[in-house]
Amino acid sequence: MPKLSDVISVLEERYPPRWAESWDAVGLVCGDPEDEVRRVLFAVDPVQAVVDEAVEWGADLVVTHHPLYLRGTTSVAATGFKGRVVHTLIRAGIALHVAHTNADHADPGVSDALAEAVGLRITGPLVPDPTDPAGRRGGGRIGELPEPMALSAFAAQVAAGLPATATGVRVAGVPDRLISRVAVCGGSGDSMLAAVRESGVDAYVTADLRHHPVSEATEAAPLALIDAAHWATEWPWLAAAARELGADAARLGWPLETRVSTRVTDPWTAHAPMPFTASP
């Protein structure tokens, strides 16, 4: 049976902490490196519902994409919701490990999984990592569709390829415009809009797009934008990460079980139609 320190070493070979952004908080959040690990649960968010699932399943380790304490803290008291998460984990003997922007920049990483989920063949990173001689790591990905398709059809393909959320997907662009080359970025991606325009792609799939960046991007170039829920664009990575850890465990002879959480932790829980139409 592997120790927690062994499993963390394997995870950090694939997602080295040095690849994380300087502002990020990745790595082991809680857990004893000497403890044994039999079951590993992968999830996007380190929230109470995910921790409760880990307890119910008997997990020894939870690997999340998002950090629990991104900006630091002076207390883990159970008087707050983050403190309750920590207390629940420690009482159950469950460790928590975070792979965030280091998993975004990895090859394969979060955006590779997103590109595969929406039907793209990856041709390279959107923003290459200059330290990667192979030119495969970096932020976001660029891919190609097998055949050009109308934006409306591609948006439907994106919606079908991602886990359902209350908000679905939003689209900016002419519905019948043909789409062939597409950029993707799992999670919040409007900081990459300049790189997207420079790449000359037909469309961009990401999350958390804001009004002004979208308005300016669509005015500046004939670029279609598809905005999905943040959680939904990152969830496909979980299966890939679990599969990779499972392969590493098999190679090392570890009797390790992995599981992907299917609990929807996107914070938006409902969508209300808007019947009012502004008068011309």
Residue, then its C-alpha position, 0 to 999 in steps of 0.5 A: m500500500p503506498k504512503l501519502s508521500d508516495v502518491i503525492s510524489v507521483l502527482e507532482e511528477r505530472y503536475p510539478p508545483r513549479w509550474a504553478e503561477s506565483w499567486d497560486a496555492v498548490g500542494l498538500v493542504c492537510g494529511d500525514p505523509e506517512d498515512e497509507v492511501r487506498r482510495v483517491l477522490f478527484a473533484v474540482d472544488p474543496v467544498q463540504a459536499v465533496v468532503d462528505e462524499a469522500v467520507e461516505w466513500g472511504a477516501d484517503l485522499v482528495v485531489t481538487h483543482h481549486p485551492l481551499y486557502l488561496r489567499g492564506t488564513t490565520s485560523v482553521a477553526a470550524t466556525g467557518f465553512k473552510g475550517r469545517v472542511v479541514h476538521t471533517l477531513i482530519r477527523a476522517g483521516i483524509a488528506l487534501h492535495v491541490a493541483h491548480t495552475n500547475a495542472d492548467h499548464a501541464d501536458p496533458g492538462v486541464s485545457d487538453a481535457l476540455a478540448e477533447a470534450v468539445g471534439l477538437r484535435i489539439t495542435g498546440p498551446l494557446v500561450p506556450d510555456p517558454t521553458d518547454p523545449a517541446g512547445r507543448r505546455g502552456g496556457g490554453r490550447i488550440g485545436e481543429l474540428p474534423e470538419p467545419m461546422a456552423l457556430s450554432a452546431f458547435a455550441a450545441q456540441v460544446a453543451a453536449g460535451l460538458p457536464a450540465t449546469a444551470t446556466g448552460v452555455r452562452v454564445a457570442g457570434v453569428p449562428d451560421r458562421l463556419i467554425s474550424r480552428v478553436a482556442v480553449c481555456g479551462g476556467s476563467g479565460d478572458s485574460m487570454l483574449a488578446a492571445v486568442r485574437e492573435s492566434g487567428v482562431d474562429a472561436y474561443v471556448t472558456a468560462d467567466l467571460r465578462h461584458h466589456p472584454v467580450s464586447e471589445a473582443t467581438e468588435a475588434a475581430p470576427l471572433a465567436l465566443i462560447d462561455a460555459a460554467h467555470w466548473a464545467t470547463e474544468w471537470p473533464w480534467l478529473a477523469a484524465a488525472a484519475r486515469e493517469l494516476g491509475a496508470d502510475a499505480a498499476r505500473l508501481g504495483w499499488p492497489l489504488e482505487t480512483r473515483v471522480s466526483t460527479r457532484v455538481t459544485d457549480p455555485w449557480t443552481a437555477h436558470a430563469p427565462m427572461p420573457f421581457t423584451a426591450s422596446p426598439 
